Amino acid sequence: MLYDIQVTTPSSRAPILLVHGGAWAIPASASAAHLTGVHNALEAGYRVLSPGGSALDAVEAAVTVLEDDPTFDAGRGSFLTSNGRVQLDALLMDGGRMKAGGVACVEHLRNPIQAARLVLEKSQHVYFVGAGAEQFAHSHGMPLIDNAELVLDRERERLAQAQAREAAGLSDDTFSGPASPLHPILHDDKSPETAVGPGSQTPGAPALALDTWETTNPVSSSRQDSHDTVGAVALDSHGNLAAATSTGGTLNKTPGRVGDSSLIGCGCYADNLAAAVSLTGWGEPIMKLVLGKWATDRVASGAAPELVASDAIAYLYNRLGGHGGIILLGPDGRFGLAHNTPAMAWGLATPNGLQTGLTV
């Protein structure tokens, strides 16, 4: 079948790995943990790439490290659903064979990106959800764990605060800002942890009127520490691209909700004839725009990844008022990073060394 025919670039390439640890208003108190986390992921992934390993193995290794780090909204320590459980989504895509594997709403797997790899390699299908995904992974050697092993007390506190805000009548549309003639309806269900509200003096903090419930209950404010989706894209020395994205979803989400991260062409995509991409941020607008595929198609048409990355985030905001970040890597080794949130944890590994940052 055509998707099993490997498509590679005609010459060898210097291996490149890009990772992200989410785009949101990362506070100073969390900066070091985010930089350390993406650095550790770079080391794990580039340890695979540098001696000639595959891009697919590299992004899986990098994202596994991020899933195991409770700093991020992936794997252990992820946001909780409204009923207090962790539900995880992940996607892995091989740009040479055009094969993909995804899982969603899994509750008993420590590393959903590894389950996604099993789907990619071991199944004629592309996507499994819930109990079916867990059973498939378990049948191929992955242990099932109690969901409690993924839940942290920190997240129970965050959930209680989010539900208190909800009970007080404070919706999550502060993330998108108020209605305007340009954006009359922006009411998607992403929590406002990354919001920059109109008139806000603090990056990442919604603009609040004096004496609102949140100003008089600061411990319950949406400005409290948060975290976000993780992802990686890689180009190996054989000219193959791969992408991976993993998430615990949004805080206080309805059980069964699936965001952009594990959907092909939305939060993750790879094609050796175009580019590899991973996105993070407000999932519902990203899904509606199929933003990952939008970006890779433009690279395929000849646009520079560094320009496309910025254009993609501008399109996300201008069309739907969305907020997020992107890492984008072309088959020639050119890459782009962009975000319209106050920060995005990112890392880059090349033969020249490793770099990390919180803004672009």
N, C-alpha and C positions, 0 to 999 in steps of 0.2 A: 504494500500500500504506500501511497505517496508520502504519508507522514512518517514513514520509517526510512525514507531516503535522506541521508545526512547532507545538508547544504552547508558548505564552509567557504570562507574567503580564500582566494588563490594563494596567499602567502602567509607565513607565520606572523604572529603578532606578539607584542609585549603584553603579558597578562595584566589585567586591570580588575580591581574589585572596588565597588562602591557600596556602602551600607548606609542605612538611616535608622534612627531610633525614635522616630515620631516627630511631628511638627505641632508645637503648641507653645504656650507661654512658660517655658522652662525657667523656674526661679533660680536665683543664685545658689540657694541651698541644695539644689539638685543638679547643678551643672557638672560637678566633678564626677558624680555617679554616671551621668549620661556619657561624658567623654570617655571614662574608663570602660563603660560597657561597649561603646562602638569600637574602641581600640582593641578590646579583647576579641570582638567579632572579626575585625580585620585580620588580626594575627591568626585566628583559626582558619579563616577562609584562604588567606594568602599562603599559608603553610601548605595548602592543597595546590594552589595555582602555580606557585613559583617553580617547583620542579617539573612542571608539565602536566599537572592534573587538570581535570575537566572543570569547566565553568559550573556545570550542574552540581558536582560534588562540592565546589567551593561555596556556592550560595547556600546550599543545604547546611554546610558546616557553620557558616557565619550566622545564619538565622537560628540554628540550634543553640548557639551561645547566647543570643539575645533572648530566646524563649526561656532559657534557664536563669536569666537575670531578672529578679523581681522589680528592677528599676523600670522596666518597660511593660506595655500593655500587650503581652504575648506570653503564653505559657503560665507558669506559676506566678501569682501576684497580679493577674489581670483584673480588670474591672468585673464587677458582679452584675448578674442579671437582677431583675426586680424581685426574684424569689431567692436571691442570695447564693447563686451558683456561678461557677465559671463555665462559659461556653466559648470554644475556640474555633477559629477558621484559619485555613492556610492554603496557599497555592504555590506550586512549583512548575516552571515551564522551561523546556529545552528548545532553544531557538534553532538548532540544527535539524533535529528530527521533527520539529513542530509537535512535540508530545507534551501533554500537561497532566497534572494530577492535583486534585483539590479535595479538601474536606471542610465541612462546616458543622457547627453546633455539636462539636465533640466535647464530652465532659470527663472522659476517663483515660485520656492520653496525655502524657507529659509533654511530648513534642509533636504537635500536629504537622510540622513541616516534614518530619520523617514519615508520617502516615501519608502525606501527599506524595512523597517520593515512591512509596509502595504502590499507590494508585497509578502513578505515571509508568512504572516499570512492570507491574504485575497484573494489571487489569486491562481489559479491552474497553472499559469505561473511563471517563475523565473525572467524574465528580461523585463523591459519596457524602451523605449527611447523617448526623445523629448516630443512632445505634448501629445502622448499617455500616457507617464508616468505621466505627469502633470494632465491630465484628470482623470486618475485612482486615483491618490492621492487626488485630489479635491473631487472626488465622495465618498471618505471615510473620509472626514472632514478636510483635510489640506487646509489652505487658499492659494490662488495664489496671488503673489505680483508682482509689477513692477520690471523688471530687474534692473532698476536704483537704487533700494534699496540695491542691492548687490555690486554696483560699487563704488569704492573709488577714489578720485582724485589722490592718491598715485599710483594707478594702471594705471590710464590714463597716468601719467608721465612715468611709466615703459614701457608701450606699445609704447609711442612715441620714447623713447630711443631705444627700440628693433627694431622698424621699421627704425629708422635712421641708425642703424648698418647694417640692412639688405640692405637698399638702398645704403650703402657704399660698398656693396659687401662682407661683413663679415658674413659668414655662421655660423651655430651653431655647426659645427663639431669640434670646439675647445674643446668641452666637452669631446670628445672621445680621443683626442690626434691625432698625425699624423699617417699616414699609416705605417705599419711595416711588416716584413715577417710573424710575428705571427698574426697580425691583419691587413690584407691588406685593408679591406673595413669596415669602422666604420663610417657610415654617417647617423645615425638615427636622427630624428627631435626632439631632446630634447634641450632646450636652455641651454647655458653653465653656468648657475648660480652656479652650484656645481662643476665646473671643477677644476682640479689641473693639469695645463699644464706642459709639460716637461720643466725643467729648471726654473719653477716658484719659487720665493723666498717667496711668500705669499700663505699660504694654501687657496685654493679656487680660486686663481687667475690664469687665463691662462697665459702661458709664452708668452710675447709679444716682438717683435723686437722693437728696438728704432725707434722713429719717425713714428710709425704706426698711423692710424686714431684714434685708441682707446687711445693711450698714449697722443695724442694731444687734445683729447676730453674726458677727464676723467669723466665728468658728465654722458656721454653716455656709459661708459664702462660696460661690462657684469659683472664686479666685484661689481656693486652696490648691495645694500641690496635686498634680495629676500625672498622666503619662499617655503614651500613644503607640500605635502600630509600628512594627519593625519590617525591614525589608533589605534585600541585597540584589545587585546585578553584577554580572561578571563577564569578561571576555578572556578566553584562555588562549594559550600559545598556538592552538590549532585553528583559531578563528571562530570558535563557537561562542555563542551568547547564551546566557541563562538568567532567569529572574526568579525571585522568591519573595513572598509577602506573608506575614503571619500576624494575627491580632486576637485580642480578647474582646473586641467590639467596643461598644459604648457603655458608659456607666448607666445602671438602672434600666438597661434595655429590656424589652419584652422578650421572654424566652422564645427562642426560635428565630429571632431577627438575624439576618445575614447582611453584612455590609459589602463594601467594594473589594476588600482585600483579597478574598479568595475567588473572585469572579474574573474569568479570562477577559482581558481587554479593558477591564475597569481599573482595579488596583494593582494589576500585575500582567505582564505580557513579555514575550521574547520571540524574535524571529531573526535569524541570521541575515536575512535580506532587508531588514529594517532597523531594529534596535531592541534593547531590553529596558524595561521600565518597572519601577515600583513606586507606588503612591501612598500617601498617608494623609490623614485629616478627616474632614467631614464626609462620611461615606456616601450619603444619599445623593448629593449633587455629582460626585465623581461617577457613580453608577449611571445616572441619567445621561451624562455626557459621554460615557464609555471612554473616559479620558486617557487611559493607557494606550488604547489603540489609536485614538486621535493623535497622540504624540508620536508614536512609532511610525504611523503613516506619513507624517510630515518629514521625519528623518529619511524614510525610504524615498521620498520625492526630491531629496537633495538638500533640505534645510539642515543647518548646523544644530546639533543637540543642545548646545548652550543657549541658543536662541529659542528653540522649541520648548525647552523647559520653562523659560520665563513666559512664553506665549501661552503655554498650557495652564499655568496658574492664573494668568490674567483672564483667560477664557473662563476658567472655573468661577472666578469672582464676577466678571462682567455679565456672564450669562445667567448664573444662578445664585450669586452672592456667596459662593462657597469659599472655604478656607482649607488650606492644606499645603503639602509639599511633595516634591517629585525628585527622583534620581533617574537619569536617562543616559544610556550608554550605546554608542553606535558601533557597527562592526569594524570601523577603522580606528577605534580607540578614542575618538572624541566623545566628550561627555558633558552633561549639564546638570546643575542642581538649582532648585528654586523653591521658595515658599513665600506665602503671604501671612504667615503667623509670626508672632514675635521671635520665635526661634525654631530651629530644626536640628536635632543631633545628627551629624553625618560623619562619615569617614571615607578616606580614599587610600588605596594601596596600589602602588606601581613599583617597578624595579628601582625607582629612586627613593622609596621609603614610604612611610605611613603618615597621613595627615588626618586630623580630626577637627571639628568645629561645631559651633552652635548657631551660627548665622552664615548666610551666603551673601 
